[in-house]
Amino acid sequence: MKENPLQEDRIFSIDVLRGIALLGILFVNIFSFHTPYLYGDLSTFAKSPLDRWVFTMIDLFVQASFYPLFAMLFGYSFLLLKQKLDEKGGRFYTVTVRRMLILLIIGLIHATVVWAGDILVTYAVFGFLLIMFINLSAKVLTTISILLYTIPNLWLFYQMLPLATFISKNHISVYDESKAAEVTAVYQHGSFLEVTVQRLQDWYLETGSAFIMLMFMVFPLFLFGVSLAKTKRLVQNKKNDRFWSWVLIITLPTGLLLKLIPYIFEKNIATEHIQNVFGGSILTLTYISIIYLLCYKGKLADFFGMFRDVGKISLTNYLFQSILCSFIFYSYGLGLYGQISYTESTLLAGTIYLLQMVISRKWLNHYQMGPMEWIWRRFTYGNFSQIKKKGV
């Protein structure tokens, strides 16, 4: 079957959440575009009091809370695709394997010639694995996702704890100041080939060598997203209003407390692990709750509609962010790597996102989907689906 079942009937809150996730991801990612984040402690690059305040706000309220949101939504949409294909008599496994293959190719191109922090390769690989779990019940999926997430990460915390407690921070640091300076020089002044070689090295360090860890940090979020889809938790109704109200009451204080742990106690690899892995993901549920409860409220729905537009073409907007930021910061563009402060880059991220809001709305006034979404679907379904809206 080559028919494309994904035309409309979209759930408003999903697109809103996806659009807001892209904003949070950009606020975090932009630091990695202009600093050697794999080789130096990001907090040490915050020089002025304002920079330190900006870094702290991002660290507490954004860091490690929006990639889980994006991952959960990937799982949620995965089930929606299956349901639509099943309704139309489509071959879910064939279509999904082809869909993940195309995403893998896009991700490999992105990681090679644009940015080392690519997530698409990870999503594609784990997407193949997700196919095997898609028919499990919501309860089983929730149980597996929680166990797969908490047990390995708690075990890792207990391995880190004695190191952080009894060994000098200088002796267990994963950072290398000389390597950070070397990487900065490459991104500032290197040729496109030199930057590409460094980018591949960074991708391997961040993603390639860490795939086992990602298995316990990203894949469970996919499973949890599928479980939310099976119970239709993002469809607006009174039952879900009550559910997300209770989630908000529980997760807001819990998430904030866990995120504050490195600030309450000593900042080290163990406390930062708890802060990001557990505090970040719990705060994700807080954000889902708040956005779900507000995005259907009268005039607020119009406001959230701007985020929905960005979320409807999320693949295009994610790649646009990477391409634009790599041009701004790398040597073959404006070469601003290492040249701007956290405050300036955060303002830049907000400006880029506002630009995406405007472009996304104007684009969707004339087209049904984004250009990258169209390419993805064209190669998935093997035909040229109509991209332009009828009558426009």
C-alpha positions in Angstrom: 0.0 0.0 0.0 1.4 3.4 -1.0 -1.3 5.6 0.2 -0.2 8.2 2.8 -2.6 8.0 5.8 -1.1 11.0 7.6 -3.1 13.9 6.4 -5.1 15.5 9.2 -7.1 14.6 12.3 -4.1 15.8 14.3 -4.3 16.1 18.1 -3.8 19.8 19.0 -1.9 19.3 22.2 0.6 17.0 20.5 1.7 19.6 18.0 1.7 22.3 20.7 3.9 20.1 22.9 6.2 19.2 20.0 6.6 22.9 19.1 7.4 23.8 22.7 9.8 20.9 23.0 11.7 22.4 20.0 12.0 25.7 21.9 13.4 24.0 25.0 15.8 21.9 22.9 17.1 25.0 21.1 17.8 26.8 24.4 20.0 23.9 25.5 21.5 23.0 22.1 22.6 26.5 21.3 25.2 26.3 24.1 26.7 23.2 22.4 26.9 25.1 19.0 29.3 27.7 20.4 31.2 25.9 23.2 33.3 22.7 23.4 30.6 21.2 25.6 32.0 17.6 25.5 35.4 18.7 26.7 34.7 21.4 29.3 32.3 22.1 32.1 29.7 24.4 30.6 29.2 26.3 33.9 32.8 27.5 33.7 32.1 29.3 30.4 29.6 31.6 32.2 31.8 34.6 33.0 29.5 37.4 34.0 26.8 37.3 36.8 24.1 37.6 34.1 25.6 34.7 32.2 25.7 32.6 35.4 22.0 33.4 36.1 21.0 32.5 32.5 23.0 29.3 32.8 21.3 28.4 36.1 17.8 29.1 34.8 18.5 26.9 31.8 20.0 24.2 34.0 17.1 24.1 36.4 14.1 24.6 34.1 15.2 23.4 30.6 18.2 21.1 30.6 17.2 17.4 30.4 13.4 18.2 30.4 12.7 18.8 26.8 14.5 16.0 25.0 12.3 13.5 27.1 9.2 15.4 25.9 10.3 15.1 22.3 11.1 11.4 22.8 7.7 10.7 24.5 5.9 12.4 21.6 7.8 10.3 19.2 6.5 7.2 20.9 3.0 8.7 21.0 3.0 9.4 17.3 4.4 6.0 16.6 1.2 4.4 17.8 -1.0 6.9 16.0 0.7 5.9 12.8 0.0 2.3 13.4 -3.6 3.0 14.2 -4.1 5.0 11.0 -2.4 2.4 8.9 -4.5 -0.4 10.5 -7.7 1.5 9.8 -6.7 1.8 6.1 -5.4 -1.7 5.8 -1.9 -0.6 5.5 1.2 -2.7 6.2 2.5 -1.2 9.4 5.8 -3.1 9.7 6.8 -2.5 6.1 5.9 1.2 6.2 7.6 1.7 9.6 10.8 0.0 8.6 11.0 2.1 5.5 10.1 5.2 7.5 12.9 4.5 10.0 15.4 3.8 7.3 14.7 7.2 5.7 15.0 8.9 9.1 18.3 7.1 9.7 19.7 8.4 6.4 18.6 11.9 7.2 20.1 11.6 10.6 23.5 10.4 9.3 23.6 13.3 6.8 22.7 15.7 9.6 25.4 14.3 11.9 28.1 14.2 9.2 27.7 17.6 7.6 25.7 19.8 10.0 25.9 19.0 13.7 27.4 16.4 16.0 24.5 16.6 18.5 22.0 14.9 16.1 19.2 12.9 17.6 17.7 11.5 14.5 20.1 8.5 14.2 19.2 7.5 17.8 15.5 7.9 17.1 15.7 5.8 13.9 17.7 3.0 15.5 15.4 2.8 18.6 12.4 3.2 16.3 13.3 -0.2 14.7 13.3 -1.7 18.2 10.1 0.0 19.2 8.2 -2.0 16.5 8.7 -5.1 18.6 6.9 -3.5 21.6 4.1 -1.8 19.9 1.4 -4.4 20.5 2.0 -4.6 24.3 -0.7 -3.2 26.6 -0.4 0.3 28.2 0.2 -1.2 31.6 3.0 -3.5 30.4 4.6 -0.7 28.5 4.5 1.7 31.4 6.0 -0.9 33.7 8.8 -1.8 31.3 9.6 1.9 30.6 9.8 2.7 34.3 12.0 -0.3 35.2 14.2 0.1 32.1 14.7 3.8 33.0 15.1 3.7 36.8 17.0 0.5 37.6 20.1 1.1 35.3 20.2 4.8 36.1 19.9 4.2 39.9 22.7 1.6 39.6 24.8 4.1 37.8 24.1 6.7 40.5 25.3 4.3 43.2 28.5 3.6 41.2 29.1 7.4 40.9 28.3 8.2 44.5 31.5 6.8 46.2 33.7 8.4 43.5 32.0 11.7 44.0 32.2 11.4 47.8 35.7 10.1 48.4 37.8 11.1 45.4 38.8 14.6 44.5 36.8 16.2 41.8 40.0 16.9 39.8 40.8 13.2 39.7 37.4 12.1 38.2 36.8 15.0 35.8 35.8 14.0 32.3 36.8 17.3 31.0 40.0 18.2 29.1 40.9 21.8 28.9 43.7 21.4 26.3 41.3 19.3 24.1 38.6 22.0 24.6 41.0 24.7 23.3 42.0 22.4 20.3 38.3 21.8 19.4 37.5 25.5 19.7 40.3 26.3 17.2 39.0 23.8 14.7 35.4 25.1 14.8 36.6 28.8 14.7 39.3 28.5 12.0 39.3 25.0 10.4 38.3 24.2 6.9 35.0 22.5 6.2 36.8 19.1 6.0 38.6 19.7 9.3 35.3 20.8 11.0 33.6 17.6 9.5 36.3 15.4 10.9 36.0 17.0 14.4 32.2 16.8 14.1 32.3 13.0 13.5 34.7 12.6 16.4 32.3 14.6 18.6 29.3 12.6 17.3 31.1 9.3 18.2 32.0 10.5 21.7 28.5 11.8 22.4 26.3 9.2 20.6 28.2 6.4 19.0 30.1 5.3 22.1 27.1 6.0 24.4 24.5 3.9 22.6 24.1 1.5 25.5 23.5 4.4 27.9 21.0 5.9 25.5 19.2 2.6 25.5 18.3 3.3 29.1 17.7 7.0 28.8 15.8 7.5 25.5 14.2 4.2 24.6 12.1 3.9 27.8 10.7 7.3 27.0 9.5 6.0 23.6 7.8 3.1 25.4 6.2 5.6 27.9 5.0 7.7 25.0 3.3 4.7 23.4 1.6 3.9 26.7 0.2 7.4 26.8 -1.1 7.0 23.3 -2.8 3.7 24.1 -4.7 5.4 26.9 -5.3 8.6 24.7 -3.9 10.8 27.5 -3.4 13.8 25.2 -7.0 13.8 23.9 -8.9 16.5 25.7 -11.7 15.2 28.0 -12.6 15.5 31.7 -10.9 12.2 32.6 -7.6 13.5 31.2 -8.1 16.9 32.8 -8.2 15.2 36.2 -5.3 12.9 35.4 -3.0 15.7 34.3 -4.1 17.9 37.3 -2.9 15.1 39.7 0.3 14.6 37.7 1.0 18.3 38.0 0.4 18.3 41.8 2.8 15.4 42.3 5.6 16.1 39.7 6.1 19.9 40.2 7.5 19.8 43.7 9.3 16.5 43.1 10.9 17.5 39.9 12.0 20.9 41.2 13.5 19.3 44.3 15.5 16.8 42.3 16.7 19.5 39.9 17.9 21.6 42.9 20.0 18.8 44.3 23.4 20.0 43.0 22.6 23.4 44.3 21.5 22.1 47.7 24.4 19.7 48.1 27.8 19.6 46.4 27.8 19.7 42.6 29.4 16.5 41.3 28.8 13.7 38.8 26.4 11.9 41.1 24.2 14.8 42.0 24.1 16.1 38.4 23.1 12.6 37.3 20.1 12.6 39.7 19.3 16.2 38.7 19.2 15.5 34.9 18.1 11.9 34.6 15.4 11.9 37.2 14.7 15.6 37.9 14.6 16.4 34.3 12.2 13.6 33.2 9.9 14.2 36.1 9.7 17.9 35.3 8.9 16.9 31.7 5.6 15.5 33.1 5.0 18.8 34.9 5.4 20.6 31.6 3.1 18.2 29.8 0.5 18.7 32.5 0.6 22.5 32.4 0.6 22.7 28.6 -2.3 20.2 28.2 -4.4 22.0 30.9 -3.8 25.4 29.3 -3.7 24.8 25.6 -7.4 24.2 25.2 -8.5 27.2 27.3 -10.3 29.8 25.1 -8.0 32.6 23.9 -4.9 30.7 25.2 -5.6 28.2 22.4 -4.8 30.9 19.9 -1.6 31.7 21.7 -0.6 28.0 21.8 -1.5 27.7 18.1 1.8 29.5 17.3 3.7 26.6 18.9 1.4 24.2 17.1 2.5 25.5 13.8 6.2 25.0 14.7 5.4 21.5 16.0 3.5 20.4 12.8 6.7 20.7 10.8 9.0 19.7 13.6 11.5 17.8 11.5 12.0 20.8 9.1 12.3 23.2 12.1 14.8 20.9 14.0 17.0 20.7 10.9 16.6 24.4 10.2 17.9 25.2 13.7 21.0 23.1 13.2 21.8 24.4 9.7 21.4 28.1 10.8 23.3 27.6 14.1 26.2 25.8 12.3 26.4 28.7 9.8 26.4 31.3 12.6 29.1 29.6 14.7 31.4 27.5 12.5 34.3 28.7 10.5 32.7 28.2 7.1 29.9 30.6 8.1 30.2 33.6 10.4 32.7 31.9 12.7 31.3 33.0 16.0 32.2 29.8 17.8 33.5 30.7 21.3 32.9 34.4 20.7 29.5 35.0 22.3 28.2 34.7 25.9 25.4 32.5 27.2 23.1 35.5 27.5 23.7 36.5 23.9 23.2 32.9 22.6 20.0 32.5 24.6 18.6 35.7 23.1 19.7 34.4 19.7 17.9 31.1 20.3 14.7 33.0 21.2 15.0 35.1 18.1 15.5 32.1 15.9 12.4 30.5 17.4 10.3 33.6 16.9 11.5 33.5 13.3 10.4 29.9 13.0 7.0 30.8 14.4 6.4 33.4 11.7 7.8 31.2 8.9 5.9 28.1 10.0 2.6 29.9 10.1 3.1 31.5 6.7 4.3 28.1 5.3 1.3 26.2 6.6 -1.1 28.8 5.2 -0.1 27.5 1.8 1.3 24.0 2.3 0.0 20.9 4.1 3.4 19.9 5.5 7.0 21.0 5.8 9.5 20.3 3.0 11.5 17.7 5.1 8.2 16.1 6.1 7.3 15.9 2.5 10.6 14.3 1.5 10.3 11.8 4.4 6.8 10.8 3.4 7.7 10.8 -0.3 10.4 8.1 0.2 8.4 6.2 2.8 5.3 5.8 0.7 6.9 5.8 -2.7 4.8 8.5 -4.3 4.6 12.3 -4.6 1.8 13.3 -2.1 0.3 16.7 -2.6 2.2 19.3 -0.5 0.3 22.4 -1.5 -3.1 23.1 0.0 -6.0 22.8 -2.5 -7.4 26.2 -3.6 -4.3 28.2 -2.4 
